[in-house]
Amino acid sequence: MTHREHRLFPRADRYLLAITLIWGSTFTVTKFALVDLSPLMLQGTRFFAAALMVGIYTWRDIKATTLASLKAGIVLGVLLGAGFALQTIGLVETTASKAGFLTGTMVVFTPLVQLAIERRRPSLGNAISVGIVGTGLYIFTSPAGGTFNSGDFLILLCAVVFAFYIVYLDVFTRERFNREIVFYQFVTTAFIGFAVAPLLGAQKVVFSSTAIGAVLYLSFFASTIAIFIQSKYQRETTPTKAAIIFTMEPVFAALIAYLLLSESMSGVEALGAGIMFAGLLFSEIYAAMVRPDH
């Protein structure tokens, strides 16, 4: 793994935080899209469009692809596809802001997955930060913070799958980032959406201006741009640190849902968000003060 910069919010962390803002907006955009598109049809359409974009950009890499890159792309695509399927279906039954916070629970699962797969323990600073962020998430999802329904459960499973995705992305890109693996991820994710959709009954497909706009935003910004940045720069940090940064996704999701959907947070939920942000700041300050893991 490459050496990281010894300062607060180094380059990789800034890029990951930027795509976290984009991902935070997707919960609201997805809510708009689900009015006209069934969850898995939205997933298939979104990632099919993203695959076309990436395919044009990485065509030379795709022609020279290796079996290792193909395997990595398919494995990551299965995890990405399963995670998005759970998340998108779950969004039908819960709010955009709550979905964002539940997705953030991947910060609790990631160090456990990292330890099991890579046999690497998180640093002391990351472990403390996970505890702080986990406390914030517990406060948010406690009975005082709201009810827990079937949609919430699916998104919690999505968080587990995304934890595996973060760790395996580190495994496959640690030595080198091959751009074509993004293309294979998107093809696999789109295939999962289109293949599973008919199994869930009649599908709703209305390509309204809102649906088209949402698909273009999700496929270009939230998929193509964001996954490229994550795949390229996450390798400069640790999986656990990346998961801590990604917990800001629900904070951004709640703010955007408040502005566009008029969804409001209770005082308990706001307290949980504040504690989560404190956990992120602690991880950055700790990393800037000591020699980071690599």
Secondary structure as UniProt FT lines:
FT   HELIX           11..33
FT   TURN            34..36
FT   HELIX           39..57
FT   HELIX           59..63
FT   HELIX           67..91
FT   TURN            92..93
FT   HELIX           96..103
FT   TURN            104..105
FT   HELIX           106..118
FT   HELIX           124..141
FT   HELIX           143..145
FT   HELIX           150..173
FT   HELIX           180..196
FT   HELIX           197..200
FT   HELIX           209..217
FT   HELIX           218..225
FT   HELIX           226..233
FT   HELIX           234..236
FT   HELIX           239..246
FT   HELIX           248..261
FT   HELIX           267..289
//
